[in-house]
Amino acid sequence: MPYEEKKDATVEKAEMNLPAEPNRCYTVQDLATILGVGKKSIYSLLKKNEFRSIQLASGIYRIPKKSFDEWLNRAT
């Protein structure tokens, strides 16, 4: 029986350049990578309040995974 290479979630995250440890929030760059779009598109989604986000004092956004994942499931 030939060997089939199977990817696990850690390998897939490494290929997308995401942290191996589970985080509760995504960054704008994470979402851009996941969706295959530019950061400008993600900022547009944030402006439209498509999913919840937290803007830190430094201006950096964090997007709760649960909120984004629910939005993505509704959109597909």
PDB file as gemmi writes it, atoms N, CA and C in Angstrom:
CRYST1    1.000    1.000    1.000  90.00  90.00  90.00 P 1                      
ATOM      1  N   MET A   1       0.846  -1.175   0.000  1.00  0.00           N  
ATOM      2  CA  MET A   1       0.000   0.000   0.000  1.00  0.00           C  
ATOM      3  C   MET A   1       0.894   1.243   0.000  1.00  0.00           C  
ATOM      4  N   PRO A   2       0.745   2.119  -0.991  1.00  0.00           N  
ATOM      5  CA  PRO A   2       1.618   3.302  -1.075  1.00  0.00           C  
ATOM      6  C   PRO A   2       1.373   4.275   0.079  1.00  0.00           C  
ATOM      7  N   TYR A   3       2.432   4.949   0.459  1.00  0.00           N  
ATOM      8  CA  TYR A   3       2.369   5.934   1.545  1.00  0.00           C  
ATOM      9  C   TYR A   3       1.673   7.188   1.057  1.00  0.00           C  
ATOM     10  N   GLU A   4       0.640   7.603   1.758  1.00  0.00           N  
ATOM     11  CA  GLU A   4      -0.044   8.848   1.426  1.00  0.00           C  
ATOM     12  C   GLU A   4       0.374   9.913   2.419  1.00  0.00           C  
ATOM     13  N   GLU A   5       0.829  11.028   1.894  1.00  0.00           N  
ATOM     14  CA  GLU A   5       1.222  12.126   2.767  1.00  0.00           C  
ATOM     15  C   GLU A   5      -0.023  12.876   3.202  1.00  0.00           C  
ATOM     16  N   LYS A   6      -0.182  13.010   4.502  1.00  0.00           N  
ATOM     17  CA  LYS A   6      -1.325  13.737   5.040  1.00  0.00           C  
ATOM     18  C   LYS A   6      -0.813  14.944   5.798  1.00  0.00           C  
ATOM     19  N   LYS A   7      -1.433  16.071   5.566  1.00  0.00           N  
ATOM     20  CA  LYS A   7      -1.056  17.300   6.257  1.00  0.00           C  
ATOM     21  C   LYS A   7      -1.930  17.464   7.484  1.00  0.00           C  
ATOM     22  N   ASP A   8      -1.321  17.856   8.570  1.00  0.00           N  
ATOM     23  CA  ASP A   8      -2.121  18.169   9.746  1.00  0.00           C  
ATOM     24  C   ASP A   8      -2.269  19.685   9.856  1.00  0.00           C  
ATOM     25  N   ALA A   9      -3.059  20.124  10.805  1.00  0.00           N  
ATOM     26  CA  ALA A   9      -3.345  21.553  10.958  1.00  0.00           C  
ATOM     27  C   ALA A   9      -2.082  22.360  11.219  1.00  0.00           C  
ATOM     28  N   THR A  10      -1.121  21.793  11.945  1.00  0.00           N  
ATOM     29  CA  THR A  10       0.119  22.512  12.236  1.00  0.00           C  
ATOM     30  C   THR A  10       0.898  22.787  10.959  1.00  0.00           C  
ATOM     31  N   VAL A  11       0.968  21.806  10.067  1.00  0.00           N  
ATOM     32  CA  VAL A  11       1.682  21.982   8.803  1.00  0.00           C  
ATOM     33  C   VAL A  11       0.977  23.025   7.953  1.00  0.00           C  
ATOM     34  N   GLU A  12      -0.351  22.951   7.868  1.00  0.00           N  
ATOM     35  CA  GLU A  12      -1.087  23.922   7.069  1.00  0.00           C  
ATOM     36  C   GLU A  12      -0.880  25.333   7.600  1.00  0.00           C  
ATOM     37  N   LYS A  13      -0.901  25.517   8.921  1.00  0.00           N  
ATOM     38  CA  LYS A  13      -0.679  26.837   9.498  1.00  0.00           C  
ATOM     39  C   LYS A  13       0.727  27.323   9.198  1.00  0.00           C  
ATOM     40  N   ALA A  14       1.708  26.426   9.257  1.00  0.00           N  
ATOM     41  CA  ALA A  14       3.085  26.810   8.961  1.00  0.00           C  
ATOM     42  C   ALA A  14       3.194  27.272   7.517  1.00  0.00           C  
ATOM     43  N   GLU A  15       2.502  26.598   6.603  1.00  0.00           N  
ATOM     44  CA  GLU A  15       2.535  26.990   5.200  1.00  0.00           C  
ATOM     45  C   GLU A  15       1.887  28.349   4.986  1.00  0.00           C  
ATOM     46  N   MET A  16       0.889  28.693   5.799  1.00  0.00           N  
ATOM     47  CA  MET A  16       0.229  29.992   5.686  1.00  0.00           C  
ATOM     48  C   MET A  16       0.955  31.039   6.512  1.00  0.00           C  
ATOM     49  N   ASN A  17       2.033  30.629   7.187  1.00  0.00           N  
ATOM     50  CA  ASN A  17       2.829  31.531   8.010  1.00  0.00           C  
ATOM     51  C   ASN A  17       2.046  32.015   9.233  1.00  0.00           C  
ATOM     52  N   LEU A  18       1.186  31.154   9.777  1.00  0.00           N  
ATOM     53  CA  LEU A  18       0.432  31.460  10.983  1.00  0.00           C  
ATOM     54  C   LEU A  18       1.107  30.779  12.163  1.00  0.00           C  
ATOM     55  N   PRO A  19       0.905  31.289  13.365  1.00  0.00           N  
ATOM     56  CA  PRO A  19       1.513  30.653  14.533  1.00  0.00           C  
ATOM     57  C   PRO A  19       0.989  29.238  14.741  1.00  0.00           C  
ATOM     58  N   ALA A  20       1.855  28.320  15.193  1.00  0.00           N  
ATOM     59  CA  ALA A  20       1.455  26.938  15.424  1.00  0.00           C  
ATOM     60  C   ALA A  20       0.554  26.821  16.654  1.00  0.00           C  
ATOM     61  N   GLU A  21       0.760  27.667  17.641  1.00  0.00           N  
ATOM     62  CA  GLU A  21      -0.066  27.649  18.840  1.00  0.00           C  
ATOM     63  C   GLU A  21      -1.404  28.317  18.544  1.00  0.00           C  
ATOM     64  N   PRO A  22      -2.492  27.769  19.060  1.00  0.00           N  
ATOM     65  CA  PRO A  22      -3.792  28.386  18.798  1.00  0.00           C  
ATOM     66  C   PRO A  22      -3.920  29.742  19.496  1.00  0.00           C  
ATOM     67  N   ASN A  23      -4.320  30.720  18.757  1.00  0.00           N  
ATOM     68  CA  ASN A  23      -4.578  32.054  19.298  1.00  0.00           C  
ATOM     69  C   ASN A  23      -6.073  32.296  19.271  1.00  0.00           C  
ATOM     70  N   ARG A  24      -6.512  33.200  20.093  1.00  0.00           N  
ATOM     71  CA  ARG A  24      -7.936  33.524  20.120  1.00  0.00           C  
ATOM     72  C   ARG A  24      -8.296  34.602  19.115  1.00  0.00           C  
ATOM     73  N   CYS A  25      -7.281  35.278  18.569  1.00  0.00           N  
ATOM     74  CA  CYS A  25      -7.527  36.365  17.622  1.00  0.00           C  
ATOM     75  C   CYS A  25      -6.639  36.226  16.394  1.00  0.00           C  
ATOM     76  N   TYR A  26      -7.140  36.767  15.294  1.00  0.00           N  
ATOM     77  CA  TYR A  26      -6.371  36.879  14.058  1.00  0.00           C  
ATOM     78  C   TYR A  26      -5.868  38.308  13.920  1.00  0.00           C  
ATOM     79  N   THR A  27      -4.826  38.477  13.138  1.00  0.00           N  
ATOM     80  CA  THR A  27      -4.371  39.806  12.736  1.00  0.00           C  
ATOM     81  C   THR A  27      -4.925  40.089  11.346  1.00  0.00           C  
ATOM     82  N   VAL A  28      -4.785  41.315  10.905  1.00  0.00           N  
ATOM     83  CA  VAL A  28      -5.207  41.677   9.541  1.00  0.00           C  
ATOM     84  C   VAL A  28      -4.423  40.839   8.532  1.00  0.00           C  
ATOM     85  N   GLN A  29      -3.138  40.655   8.767  1.00  0.00           N  
ATOM     86  CA  GLN A  29      -2.314  39.859   7.849  1.00  0.00           C  
ATOM     87  C   GLN A  29      -2.769  38.400   7.826  1.00  0.00           C  
ATOM     88  N   ASP A  30      -3.141  37.856   8.987  1.00  0.00           N  
ATOM     89  CA  ASP A  30      -3.654  36.482   9.036  1.00  0.00           C  
ATOM     90  C   ASP A  30      -4.864  36.341   8.121  1.00  0.00           C  
ATOM     91  N   LEU A  31      -5.809  37.267   8.241  1.00  0.00           N  
ATOM     92  CA  LEU A  31      -7.035  37.191   7.433  1.00  0.00           C  
ATOM     93  C   LEU A  31      -6.742  37.365   5.957  1.00  0.00           C  
ATOM     94  N   ALA A  32      -5.821  38.255   5.636  1.00  0.00           N  
ATOM     95  CA  ALA A  32      -5.441  38.451   4.234  1.00  0.00           C  
ATOM     96  C   ALA A  32      -4.878  37.152   3.664  1.00  0.00           C  
ATOM     97  N   THR A  33      -4.070  36.457   4.443  1.00  0.00           N  
ATOM     98  CA  THR A  33      -3.498  35.186   4.006  1.00  0.00           C  
ATOM     99  C   THR A  33      -4.579  34.120   3.866  1.00  0.00           C  
ATOM    100  N   ILE A  34      -5.446  34.016   4.853  1.00  0.00           N  
ATOM    101  CA  ILE A  34      -6.516  33.017   4.826  1.00  0.00           C  
ATOM    102  C   ILE A  34      -7.428  33.211   3.627  1.00  0.00           C  
ATOM    103  N   LEU A  35      -7.816  34.452   3.360  1.00  0.00           N  
ATOM    104  CA  LEU A  35      -8.752  34.737   2.267  1.00  0.00           C  
ATOM    105  C   LEU A  35      -8.075  34.924   0.916  1.00  0.00           C  
ATOM    106  N   GLY A  36      -6.756  35.058   0.918  1.00  0.00           N  
ATOM    107  CA  GLY A  36      -6.031  35.247  -0.344  1.00  0.00           C  
ATOM    108  C   GLY A  36      -6.267  36.614  -0.956  1.00  0.00           C  
ATOM    109  N   VAL A  37      -6.374  37.623  -0.108  1.00  0.00           N  
ATOM    110  CA  VAL A  37      -6.599  38.997  -0.572  1.00  0.00           C  
ATOM    111  C   VAL A  37      -5.556  39.910   0.070  1.00  0.00           C  
ATOM    112  N   GLY A  38      -5.570  41.159  -0.314  1.00  0.00           N  
ATOM    113  CA  GLY A  38      -4.665  42.129   0.282  1.00  0.00           C  
ATOM    114  C   GLY A  38      -5.208  42.685   1.588  1.00  0.00           C  
ATOM    115  N   LYS A  39      -4.318  43.297   2.355  1.00  0.00           N  
ATOM    116  CA  LYS A  39      -4.731  43.870   3.635  1.00  0.00           C  
ATOM    117  C   LYS A  39      -5.768  44.973   3.440  1.00  0.00           C  
ATOM    118  N   LYS A  40      -5.709  45.670   2.324  1.00  0.00           N  
ATOM    119  CA  LYS A  40      -6.671  46.734   2.044  1.00  0.00           C  
ATOM    120  C   LYS A  40      -8.106  46.179   2.016  1.00  0.00           C  
ATOM    121  N   SER A  41      -8.261  44.995   1.481  1.00  0.00           N  
ATOM    122  CA  SER A  41      -9.588  44.349   1.452  1.00  0.00           C  
ATOM    123  C   SER A  41     -10.067  44.013   2.856  1.00  0.00           C  
ATOM    124  N   ILE A  42      -9.153  43.594   3.713  1.00  0.00           N  
ATOM    125  CA  ILE A  42      -9.522  43.275   5.091  1.00  0.00           C  
ATOM    126  C   ILE A  42      -9.935  44.538   5.826  1.00  0.00           C  
ATOM    127  N   TYR A  43      -9.187  45.620   5.631  1.00  0.00           N  
ATOM    128  CA  TYR A  43      -9.570  46.885   6.273  1.00  0.00           C  
ATOM    129  C   TYR A  43     -10.946  47.344   5.799  1.00  0.00           C  
ATOM    130  N   SER A  44     -11.267  47.091   4.546  1.00  0.00           N  
ATOM    131  CA  SER A  44     -12.588  47.429   4.019  1.00  0.00           C  
ATOM    132  C   SER A  44     -13.680  46.620   4.744  1.00  0.00           C  
ATOM    133  N   LEU A  45     -13.430  45.332   4.966  1.00  0.00           N  
ATOM    134  CA  LEU A  45     -14.378  44.501   5.704  1.00  0.00           C  
ATOM    135  C   LEU A  45     -14.532  44.990   7.138  1.00  0.00           C  
ATOM    136  N   LEU A  46     -13.433  45.403   7.746  1.00  0.00           N  
ATOM    137  CA  LEU A  46     -13.481  45.925   9.110  1.00  0.00           C  
ATOM    138  C   LEU A  46     -14.311  47.200   9.171  1.00  0.00           C  
ATOM    139  N   LYS A  47     -14.137  48.055   8.182  1.00  0.00           N  
ATOM    140  CA  LYS A  47     -14.880  49.320   8.133  1.00  0.00           C  
ATOM    141  C   LYS A  47     -16.386  49.071   8.011  1.00  0.00           C  
ATOM    142  N   LYS A  48     -16.749  47.983   7.305  1.00  0.00           N  
ATOM    143  CA  LYS A  48     -18.162  47.631   7.123  1.00  0.00           C  
ATOM    144  C   LYS A  48     -18.717  46.842   8.310  1.00  0.00           C  
ATOM    145  N   ASN A  49     -17.878  46.592   9.326  1.00  0.00           N  
ATOM    146  CA  ASN A  49     -18.286  45.811  10.503  1.00  0.00           C  
ATOM    147  C   ASN A  49     -18.822  44.429  10.127  1.00  0.00           C  
ATOM    148  N   GLU A  50     -18.155  43.782   9.175  1.00  0.00           N  
ATOM    149  CA  GLU A  50     -18.574  42.448   8.751  1.00  0.00           C  
ATOM    150  C   GLU A  50     -18.395  41.417   9.862  1.00  0.00           C  
ATOM    151  N   PHE A  51     -17.421  41.627  10.715  1.00  0.00           N  
ATOM    152  CA  PHE A  51     -17.179  40.775  11.879  1.00  0.00           C  
ATOM    153  C   PHE A  51     -16.606  41.652  12.968  1.00  0.00           C  
ATOM    154  N   ARG A  52     -16.648  41.155  14.202  1.00  0.00           N  
ATOM    155  CA  ARG A  52     -16.153  41.933  15.334  1.00  0.00           C  
ATOM    156  C   ARG A  52     -14.650  42.137  15.221  1.00  0.00           C  
ATOM    157  N   SER A  53     -14.198  43.247  15.740  1.00  0.00           N  
ATOM    158  CA  SER A  53     -12.762  43.501  15.789  1.00  0.00           C  
ATOM    159  C   SER A  53     -12.462  44.366  17.013  1.00  0.00           C  
ATOM    160  N   ILE A  54     -11.215  44.317  17.400  1.00  0.00           N  
ATOM    161  CA  ILE A  54     -10.730  45.117  18.522  1.00  0.00           C  
ATOM    162  C   ILE A  54      -9.594  45.971  17.985  1.00  0.00           C  
ATOM    163  N   GLN A  55      -9.692  47.279  18.171  1.00  0.00           N  
ATOM    164  CA  GLN A  55      -8.599  48.145  17.753  1.00  0.00           C  
ATOM    165  C   GLN A  55      -7.815  48.544  19.005  1.00  0.00           C  
ATOM    166  N   LEU A  56      -6.554  48.154  19.031  1.00  0.00           N  
ATOM    167  CA  LEU A  56      -5.691  48.464  20.159  1.00  0.00           C  
ATOM    168  C   LEU A  56      -5.268  49.926  20.119  1.00  0.00           C  
ATOM    169  N   ALA A  57      -4.742  50.423  21.225  1.00  0.00           N  
ATOM    170  CA  ALA A  57      -4.329  51.827  21.313  1.00  0.00           C  
ATOM    171  C   ALA A  57      -3.334  52.199  20.222  1.00  0.00           C  
ATOM    172  N   SER A  58      -2.524  51.236  19.800  1.00  0.00           N  
ATOM    173  CA  SER A  58      -1.524  51.496  18.753  1.00  0.00           C  
ATOM    174  C   SER A  58      -2.149  51.551  17.360  1.00  0.00           C  
ATOM    175  N   GLY A  59      -3.463  51.277  17.259  1.00  0.00           N  
ATOM    176  CA  GLY A  59      -4.143  51.303  15.974  1.00  0.00           C  
ATOM    177  C   GLY A  59      -4.202  49.931  15.302  1.00  0.00           C  
ATOM    178  N   ILE A  60      -3.540  48.954  15.877  1.00  0.00           N  
ATOM    179  CA  ILE A  60      -3.519  47.602  15.330  1.00  0.00           C  
ATOM    180  C   ILE A  60      -4.835  46.905  15.650  1.00  0.00           C  
ATOM    181  N   TYR A  61      -5.341  46.148  14.680  1.00  0.00           N  
ATOM    182  CA  TYR A  61      -6.595  45.414  14.869  1.00  0.00           C  
ATOM    183  C   TYR A  61      -6.323  43.971  15.250  1.00  0.00           C  
ATOM    184  N   ARG A  62      -7.221  43.440  16.064  1.00  0.00           N  
ATOM    185  CA  ARG A  62      -7.270  42.018  16.370  1.00  0.00           C  
ATOM    186  C   ARG A  62      -8.712  41.588  16.134  1.00  0.00           C  
ATOM    187  N   ILE A  63      -8.870  40.459  15.458  1.00  0.00           N  
ATOM    188  CA  ILE A  63     -10.186  39.958  15.092  1.00  0.00           C  
ATOM    189  C   ILE A  63     -10.400  38.628  15.811  1.00  0.00           C  
ATOM    190  N   PRO A  64     -11.397  38.545  16.691  1.00  0.00           N  
ATOM    191  CA  PRO A  64     -11.648  37.280  17.385  1.00  0.00           C  
ATOM    192  C   PRO A  64     -11.931  36.152  16.393  1.00  0.00           C  
ATOM    193  N   LYS A  65     -11.268  35.026  16.585  1.00  0.00           N  
ATOM    194  CA  LYS A  65     -11.428  33.885  15.690  1.00  0.00           C  
ATOM    195  C   LYS A  65     -12.889  33.477  15.554  1.00  0.00           C  
ATOM    196  N   LYS A  66     -13.574  33.409  16.675  1.00  0.00           N  
ATOM    197  CA  LYS A  66     -14.964  32.954  16.655  1.00  0.00           C  
ATOM    198  C   LYS A  66     -15.817  33.848  15.751  1.00  0.00           C  
ATOM    199  N   SER A  67     -15.651  35.150  15.874  1.00  0.00           N  
ATOM    200  CA  SER A  67     -16.433  36.086  15.067  1.00  0.00           C  
ATOM    201  C   SER A  67     -16.113  35.932  13.573  1.00  0.00           C  
ATOM    202  N   PHE A  68     -14.827  35.852  13.252  1.00  0.00           N  
ATOM    203  CA  PHE A  68     -14.441  35.703  11.846  1.00  0.00           C  
ATOM    204  C   PHE A  68     -14.912  34.365  11.290  1.00  0.00           C  
ATOM    205  N   ASP A  69     -14.712  33.288  12.051  1.00  0.00           N  
ATOM    206  CA  ASP A  69     -15.119  31.967  11.573  1.00  0.00           C  
ATOM    207  C   ASP A  69     -16.621  31.887  11.341  1.00  0.00           C  
ATOM    208  N   GLU A  70     -17.415  32.498  12.206  1.00  0.00           N  
ATOM    209  CA  GLU A  70     -18.871  32.531  12.020  1.00  0.00           C  
ATOM    210  C   GLU A  70     -19.220  33.311  10.755  1.00  0.00           C  
ATOM    211  N   TRP A  71     -18.559  34.442  10.524  1.00  0.00           N  
ATOM    212  CA  TRP A  71     -18.789  35.244   9.316  1.00  0.00           C  
ATOM    213  C   TRP A  71     -18.432  34.432   8.084  1.00  0.00           C  
ATOM    214  N   LEU A  72     -17.307  33.759   8.123  1.00  0.00           N  
ATOM    215  CA  LEU A  72     -16.856  32.964   6.975  1.00  0.00           C  
ATOM    216  C   LEU A  72     -17.824  31.836   6.684  1.00  0.00           C  
ATOM    217  N   ASN A  73     -18.330  31.182   7.720  1.00  0.00           N  
ATOM    218  CA  ASN A  73     -19.303  30.099   7.512  1.00  0.00           C  
ATOM    219  C   ASN A  73     -20.606  30.618   6.915  1.00  0.00           C  
ATOM    220  N   ARG A  74     -21.019  31.823   7.285  1.00  0.00           N  
ATOM    221  CA  ARG A  74     -22.237  32.406   6.701  1.00  0.00           C  
ATOM    222  C   ARG A  74     -22.006  32.783   5.244  1.00  0.00           C  
ATOM    223  N   ALA A  75     -20.786  33.219   4.917  1.00  0.00           N  
ATOM    224  CA  ALA A  75     -20.475  33.707   3.578  1.00  0.00           C  
ATOM    225  C   ALA A  75     -20.285  32.576   2.570  1.00  0.00           C  
ATOM    226  N   THR A  76     -20.036  31.360   3.059  1.00  0.00           N  
ATOM    227  CA  THR A  76     -19.782  30.247   2.115  1.00  0.00           C  
ATOM    228  C   THR A  76     -20.964  29.348   1.987  1.00  0.00           C  
TER     229      THR A  76                                                      
END                                                                             
